Amino acid sequence: MGLRVALDQVARLYEEVALTADSVTICRSYADIEQARASGKIGILITMEGVEPLGTDLHLLRVFYELGVRSVGLTHARRNAAGDGGVFAPSGSSPAGLSRFGKAVVAECQRLGILLDLAHLNAAGVDDVLALTDEPLIISHTNPRHFHDIERNSSDAHIRAVGERGGVVGINAVLLSAQKELATLDHFVDHIAYVADLAGIDAVGIGFDFIEFLFRHWTAEQQAAISANMIEAHHAPGLTNHSHGFNLTRQLIARGFHDDEIEKILFANWLRVLRQVIG
C-alpha cells in the first residue's frame, strides 16, 4: 500500500494548496523558493521519508520527481528495499549497508537533482551514501549522539562528513536528551553550538520535527505504543510548534550568536544547499 498512500498524500497536498493559493505554494525549483519568499508565501518542498512507495521499481522515482518530490531519505526507522534505519537505542542497528536497489536510488537521485537526506539511515548506510556521492548531503532532522546516544542520531564523524561536503545538519527538537529535564530550548541551542564547533557554522540548521500536535490527538494507548516501539519523545517547552521559532531567535541572541550566524542557522544554510542541488 506504500505507493497508494504516497500518491494519495501528494494529491491531497495539491488539493489543499489550491484552496490556499494566496498564501501557500509548492516549490519545485530554487526559483520557486525565491518567488515564494518574495511574495510572502509559505513555500512547501515535497520530500519522501523512506522509499517504501517505490517498492523495488526505480522508475517510480521519476514519477515522484515529476510530482514535485525534491528530497529523499532512504529509510525511516525500519528496513525497506533500500536499506535499514538506525534504531532508537545505543546499539543494535543492522550492520548491513545499502542494498543494490538502495545504491541505484542514490545514483538516480543524483541524476535527477533530488537532495539526499541521511536522517534515520543506519550508520553503514550513511557510509555507503558518502562513498557513492560527492555532492552536498543533508541530515534533515537529527541530534549529535554526543548528547543523546542512540543510533537514530548522528555520530561526530558523520556530522563532520556532511559539513565537509557543504551540506546541512538540521537540529531535531524532539530527541534532545533521554532526560526530560534536559529537553529545553537552551539545550537545543547547545546542540546547534556543538554542530557548529564540530563542522562549521555553515553546516548547521534547524530541523524541528514538530510532532507534539500529533501526540495530542492520539490516545494514551497509541502514545504508549509509539514510545515502546521507538523511544519516549520529550517536547521542549517553548519549542513545540513553528510559532516558537521566535523563541529560538531570542535564545540564539542571548547565547552570543552574531546576526550573520543566526541568519545561516535559521534559513541561509538551507537555501544555499537547495540552490546548489535542486537548481
Contacts in CASP RR format, 6 or more apart in sequence:
PFRMAT RR
TARGET T0000
AUTHOR 0000-0000-0000
METHOD contacts of the structure
MODEL  1
MGLRVALDQVARLYEEVALTADSVTICRSYADIEQARASGKIGILITMEG
VEPLGTDLHLLRVFYELGVRSVGLTHARRNAAGDGGVFAPSGSSPAGLSR
FGKAVVAECQRLGILLDLAHLNAAGVDDVLALTDEPLIISHTNPRHFHDI
ERNSSDAHIRAVGERGGVVGINAVLLSAQKELATLDHFVDHIAYVADLAG
IDAVGIGFDFIEFLFRHWTAEQQAAISANMIEAHHAPGLTNHSHGFNLTR
QLIARGFHDDEIEKILFANWLRVLRQVIG
2 52 0 8 1.000
2 53 0 8 1.000
2 55 0 8 1.000
3 53 0 8 1.000
3 54 0 8 1.000
3 55 0 8 1.000
3 60 0 8 1.000
5 53 0 8 1.000
6 48 0 8 1.000
6 52 0 8 1.000
6 53 0 8 1.000
6 64 0 8 1.000
7 53 0 8 1.000
7 67 0 8 1.000
10 46 0 8 1.000
10 64 0 8 1.000
10 67 0 8 1.000
10 68 0 8 1.000
10 69 0 8 1.000
13 26 0 8 1.000
13 44 0 8 1.000
13 46 0 8 1.000
14 26 0 8 1.000
16 24 0 8 1.000
17 24 0 8 1.000
17 25 0 8 1.000
17 26 0 8 1.000
17 44 0 8 1.000
22 41 0 8 1.000
23 40 0 8 1.000
23 41 0 8 1.000
23 42 0 8 1.000
24 41 0 8 1.000
24 42 0 8 1.000
24 43 0 8 1.000
24 44 0 8 1.000
25 32 0 8 1.000
25 35 0 8 1.000
25 36 0 8 1.000
25 41 0 8 1.000
25 42 0 8 1.000
25 43 0 8 1.000
25 44 0 8 1.000
26 32 0 8 1.000
26 43 0 8 1.000
26 44 0 8 1.000
26 45 0 8 1.000
26 46 0 8 1.000
26 68 0 8 1.000
27 33 0 8 1.000
27 36 0 8 1.000
27 43 0 8 1.000
27 44 0 8 1.000
27 45 0 8 1.000
27 70 0 8 1.000
28 68 0 8 1.000
28 70 0 8 1.000
29 278 0 8 1.000
29 279 0 8 1.000
30 271 0 8 1.000
30 274 0 8 1.000
30 275 0 8 1.000
30 278 0 8 1.000
30 279 0 8 1.000
31 279 0 8 1.000
32 43 0 8 1.000
33 43 0 8 1.000
33 45 0 8 1.000
33 271 0 8 1.000
33 274 0 8 1.000
36 42 0 8 1.000
36 43 0 8 1.000
45 70 0 8 1.000
45 71 0 8 1.000
45 274 0 8 1.000
46 67 0 8 1.000
46 68 0 8 1.000
46 69 0 8 1.000
46 70 0 8 1.000
47 69 0 8 1.000
47 70 0 8 1.000
47 71 0 8 1.000
47 72 0 8 1.000
47 73 0 8 1.000
47 117 0 8 1.000
47 140 0 8 1.000
48 64 0 8 1.000
48 69 0 8 1.000
48 71 0 8 1.000
48 72 0 8 1.000
48 73 0 8 1.000
49 73 0 8 1.000
49 76 0 8 1.000
49 117 0 8 1.000
49 119 0 8 1.000
49 120 0 8 1.000
50 72 0 8 1.000
50 73 0 8 1.000
50 74 0 8 1.000
50 75 0 8 1.000
50 76 0 8 1.000
50 80 0 8 1.000
50 82 0 8 1.000
50 120 0 8 1.000
51 61 0 8 1.000
51 72 0 8 1.000
51 73 0 8 1.000
51 74 0 8 1.000
51 75 0 8 1.000
51 80 0 8 1.000
51 81 0 8 1.000
51 82 0 8 1.000
51 102 0 8 1.000
51 105 0 8 1.000
52 80 0 8 1.000
52 81 0 8 1.000
53 60 0 8 1.000
53 64 0 8 1.000
54 60 0 8 1.000
54 61 0 8 1.000
54 64 0 8 1.000
54 81 0 8 1.000
54 82 0 8 1.000
54 105 0 8 1.000
55 80 0 8 1.000
55 81 0 8 1.000
56 81 0 8 1.000
56 101 0 8 1.000
58 101 0 8 1.000
58 104 0 8 1.000
58 105 0 8 1.000
58 108 0 8 1.000
61 72 0 8 1.000
61 105 0 8 1.000
61 108 0 8 1.000
61 109 0 8 1.000
61 112 0 8 1.000
61 114 0 8 1.000
62 108 0 8 1.000
62 112 0 8 1.000
65 112 0 8 1.000
65 114 0 8 1.000
69 114 0 8 1.000
70 113 0 8 1.000
70 114 0 8 1.000
70 115 0 8 1.000
70 274 0 8 1.000
70 278 0 8 1.000
71 114 0 8 1.000
71 115 0 8 1.000
71 116 0 8 1.000
71 117 0 8 1.000
71 138 0 8 1.000
71 140 0 8 1.000
71 278 0 8 1.000
72 105 0 8 1.000
72 109 0 8 1.000
72 114 0 8 1.000
72 115 0 8 1.000
72 116 0 8 1.000
72 117 0 8 1.000
73 116 0 8 1.000
73 117 0 8 1.000
73 118 0 8 1.000
73 119 0 8 1.000
73 120 0 8 1.000
73 121 0 8 1.000
73 140 0 8 1.000
74 80 0 8 1.000
74 82 0 8 1.000
74 83 0 8 1.000
74 98 0 8 1.000
74 102 0 8 1.000
74 105 0 8 1.000
74 106 0 8 1.000
74 116 0 8 1.000
74 121 0 8 1.000
74 125 0 8 1.000
74 129 0 8 1.000
75 82 0 8 1.000
75 83 0 8 1.000
75 84 0 8 1.000
75 85 0 8 1.000
75 86 0 8 1.000
75 120 0 8 1.000
75 121 0 8 1.000
75 122 0 8 1.000
76 85 0 8 1.000
76 120 0 8 1.000
77 85 0 8 1.000
77 86 0 8 1.000
77 87 0 8 1.000
77 88 0 8 1.000
77 120 0 8 1.000
77 152 0 8 1.000
77 230 0 8 1.000
78 84 0 8 1.000
78 85 0 8 1.000
79 85 0 8 1.000
79 94 0 8 1.000
81 99 0 8 1.000
81 101 0 8 1.000
81 102 0 8 1.000
82 98 0 8 1.000
82 99 0 8 1.000
82 101 0 8 1.000
82 102 0 8 1.000
82 105 0 8 1.000
83 94 0 8 1.000
83 96 0 8 1.000
83 97 0 8 1.000
83 98 0 8 1.000
83 99 0 8 1.000
83 102 0 8 1.000
83 121 0 8 1.000
83 122 0 8 1.000
83 125 0 8 1.000
84 93 0 8 1.000
84 94 0 8 1.000
84 96 0 8 1.000
84 97 0 8 1.000
84 121 0 8 1.000
84 122 0 8 1.000
84 124 0 8 1.000
84 125 0 8 1.000
85 93 0 8 1.000
85 94 0 8 1.000
85 120 0 8 1.000
85 121 0 8 1.000
85 122 0 8 1.000
85 152 0 8 1.000
86 93 0 8 1.000
86 94 0 8 1.000
86 120 0 8 1.000
86 121 0 8 1.000
86 122 0 8 1.000
86 123 0 8 1.000
86 151 0 8 1.000
86 152 0 8 1.000
87 93 0 8 1.000
87 122 0 8 1.000
87 150 0 8 1.000
87 151 0 8 1.000
87 152 0 8 1.000
88 150 0 8 1.000
88 151 0 8 1.000
88 152 0 8 1.000
88 230 0 8 1.000
88 231 0 8 1.000
89 150 0 8 1.000
89 151 0 8 1.000
89 231 0 8 1.000
90 149 0 8 1.000
90 150 0 8 1.000
90 151 0 8 1.000
91 151 0 8 1.000
92 151 0 8 1.000
93 122 0 8 1.000
93 123 0 8 1.000
93 124 0 8 1.000
93 151 0 8 1.000
94 122 0 8 1.000
94 124 0 8 1.000
95 124 0 8 1.000
96 122 0 8 1.000
96 124 0 8 1.000
97 122 0 8 1.000
97 124 0 8 1.000
97 125 0 8 1.000
97 127 0 8 1.000
97 128 0 8 1.000
98 106 0 8 1.000
98 125 0 8 1.000
98 128 0 8 1.000
98 129 0 8 1.000
98 132 0 8 1.000
103 128 0 8 1.000
103 132 0 8 1.000
106 116 0 8 1.000
106 128 0 8 1.000
106 129 0 8 1.000
106 132 0 8 1.000
106 133 0 8 1.000
107 132 0 8 1.000
108 114 0 8 1.000
109 115 0 8 1.000
109 116 0 8 1.000
110 116 0 8 1.000
110 133 0 8 1.000
110 135 0 8 1.000
113 277 0 8 1.000
113 278 0 8 1.000
113 279 0 8 1.000
114 277 0 8 1.000
114 278 0 8 1.000
115 136 0 8 1.000
115 137 0 8 1.000
115 138 0 8 1.000
115 273 0 8 1.000
115 274 0 8 1.000
115 277 0 8 1.000
115 278 0 8 1.000
116 129 0 8 1.000
116 133 0 8 1.000
116 137 0 8 1.000
116 138 0 8 1.000
117 137 0 8 1.000
117 138 0 8 1.000
117 139 0 8 1.000
117 140 0 8 1.000
118 126 0 8 1.000
118 129 0 8 1.000
118 137 0 8 1.000
118 138 0 8 1.000
118 139 0 8 1.000
118 142 0 8 1.000
118 154 0 8 1.000
118 158 0 8 1.000
118 162 0 8 1.000
119 138 0 8 1.000
119 139 0 8 1.000
119 140 0 8 1.000
119 141 0 8 1.000
119 142 0 8 1.000
120 152 0 8 1.000
121 129 0 8 1.000
122 151 0 8 1.000
123 151 0 8 1.000
123 155 0 8 1.000
123 158 0 8 1.000
126 158 0 8 1.000
129 137 0 8 1.000
130 137 0 8 1.000
130 158 0 8 1.000
130 161 0 8 1.000
133 165 0 8 1.000
134 165 0 8 1.000
135 165 0 8 1.000
135 276 0 8 1.000
135 277 0 8 1.000
136 165 0 8 1.000
136 166 0 8 1.000
136 167 0 8 1.000
136 168 0 8 1.000
136 273 0 8 1.000
136 276 0 8 1.000
136 277 0 8 1.000
137 162 0 8 1.000
137 165 0 8 1.000
137 167 0 8 1.000
138 162 0 8 1.000
138 167 0 8 1.000
138 168 0 8 1.000
138 169 0 8 1.000
138 170 0 8 1.000
138 273 0 8 1.000
139 154 0 8 1.000
139 158 0 8 1.000
139 159 0 8 1.000
139 162 0 8 1.000
139 168 0 8 1.000
139 169 0 8 1.000
139 170 0 8 1.000
140 170 0 8 1.000
140 207 0 8 1.000
141 170 0 8 1.000
141 171 0 8 1.000
141 172 0 8 1.000
141 207 0 8 1.000
141 208 0 8 1.000
141 209 0 8 1.000
142 152 0 8 1.000
142 153 0 8 1.000
142 154 0 8 1.000
142 169 0 8 1.000
142 170 0 8 1.000
142 171 0 8 1.000
142 172 0 8 1.000
142 175 0 8 1.000
143 153 0 8 1.000
143 154 0 8 1.000
143 171 0 8 1.000
143 172 0 8 1.000
143 175 0 8 1.000
143 176 0 8 1.000
143 191 0 8 1.000
144 153 0 8 1.000
144 154 0 8 1.000
144 156 0 8 1.000
144 159 0 8 1.000
144 191 0 8 1.000
144 194 0 8 1.000
144 195 0 8 1.000
144 198 0 8 1.000
145 151 0 8 1.000
145 153 0 8 1.000
145 154 0 8 1.000
145 155 0 8 1.000
145 156 0 8 1.000
146 156 0 8 1.000
146 194 0 8 1.000
147 176 0 8 1.000
147 177 0 8 1.000
147 187 0 8 1.000
147 190 0 8 1.000
147 191 0 8 1.000
147 194 0 8 1.000
148 175 0 8 1.000
148 176 0 8 1.000
148 177 0 8 1.000
148 178 0 8 1.000
150 175 0 8 1.000
150 178 0 8 1.000
150 231 0 8 1.000
152 175 0 8 1.000
152 231 0 8 1.000
153 175 0 8 1.000
154 169 0 8 1.000
156 198 0 8 1.000
159 169 0 8 1.000
159 195 0 8 1.000
159 198 0 8 1.000
159 199 0 8 1.000
159 203 0 8 1.000
160 198 0 8 1.000
160 199 0 8 1.000
162 168 0 8 1.000
162 169 0 8 1.000
162 199 0 8 1.000
162 203 0 8 1.000
163 169 0 8 1.000
163 199 0 8 1.000
163 200 0 8 1.000
163 202 0 8 1.000
163 203 0 8 1.000
164 199 0 8 1.000
166 202 0 8 1.000
166 203 0 8 1.000
166 273 0 8 1.000
167 203 0 8 1.000
167 269 0 8 1.000
167 273 0 8 1.000
168 203 0 8 1.000
168 204 0 8 1.000
168 205 0 8 1.000
168 269 0 8 1.000
168 270 0 8 1.000
168 273 0 8 1.000
169 195 0 8 1.000
169 199 0 8 1.000
169 203 0 8 1.000
169 204 0 8 1.000
169 205 0 8 1.000
170 195 0 8 1.000
170 204 0 8 1.000
170 205 0 8 1.000
170 206 0 8 1.000
170 207 0 8 1.000
171 188 0 8 1.000
171 191 0 8 1.000
171 192 0 8 1.000
171 195 0 8 1.000
171 204 0 8 1.000
171 205 0 8 1.000
171 206 0 8 1.000
171 207 0 8 1.000
172 207 0 8 1.000
172 208 0 8 1.000
172 209 0 8 1.000
173 188 0 8 1.000
173 207 0 8 1.000
173 208 0 8 1.000
173 209 0 8 1.000
173 210 0 8 1.000
173 235 0 8 1.000
173 236 0 8 1.000
173 239 0 8 1.000
173 240 0 8 1.000
174 209 0 8 1.000
174 210 0 8 1.000
174 211 0 8 1.000
174 233 0 8 1.000
174 234 0 8 1.000
174 235 0 8 1.000
175 231 0 8 1.000
175 233 0 8 1.000
176 182 0 8 1.000
176 183 0 8 1.000
176 184 0 8 1.000
176 187 0 8 1.000
176 188 0 8 1.000
176 191 0 8 1.000
176 234 0 8 1.000
176 236 0 8 1.000
177 183 0 8 1.000
177 187 0 8 1.000
177 234 0 8 1.000
179 234 0 8 1.000
180 234 0 8 1.000
182 234 0 8 1.000
183 234 0 8 1.000
183 235 0 8 1.000
183 236 0 8 1.000
184 236 0 8 1.000
184 237 0 8 1.000
185 236 0 8 1.000
185 237 0 8 1.000
185 238 0 8 1.000
185 239 0 8 1.000
185 247 0 8 1.000
185 248 0 8 1.000
185 251 0 8 1.000
186 251 0 8 1.000
186 255 0 8 1.000
187 236 0 8 1.000
188 236 0 8 1.000
188 239 0 8 1.000
188 248 0 8 1.000
188 251 0 8 1.000
189 248 0 8 1.000
189 251 0 8 1.000
189 252 0 8 1.000
189 255 0 8 1.000
192 204 0 8 1.000
192 205 0 8 1.000
192 252 0 8 1.000
192 265 0 8 1.000
193 255 0 8 1.000
195 203 0 8 1.000
195 204 0 8 1.000
196 203 0 8 1.000
196 204 0 8 1.000
196 261 0 8 1.000
196 265 0 8 1.000
201 261 0 8 1.000
201 264 0 8 1.000
201 265 0 8 1.000
202 264 0 8 1.000
202 269 0 8 1.000
202 272 0 8 1.000
203 269 0 8 1.000
204 264 0 8 1.000
204 265 0 8 1.000
204 269 0 8 1.000
205 264 0 8 1.000
205 265 0 8 1.000
205 266 0 8 1.000
205 269 0 8 1.000
205 270 0 8 1.000
206 248 0 8 1.000
206 265 0 8 1.000
206 266 0 8 1.000
208 239 0 8 1.000
208 242 0 8 1.000
210 240 0 8 1.000
210 241 0 8 1.000
210 242 0 8 1.000
211 233 0 8 1.000
212 235 0 8 1.000
212 240 0 8 1.000
212 241 0 8 1.000
213 240 0 8 1.000
213 241 0 8 1.000
215 223 0 8 1.000
215 233 0 8 1.000
215 235 0 8 1.000
218 226 0 8 1.000
227 233 0 8 1.000
238 244 0 8 1.000
238 247 0 8 1.000
239 245 0 8 1.000
239 247 0 8 1.000
239 248 0 8 1.000
248 266 0 8 1.000
249 262 0 8 1.000
249 266 0 8 1.000
252 261 0 8 1.000
252 262 0 8 1.000
252 265 0 8 1.000
253 262 0 8 1.000
257 265 0 8 1.000
END
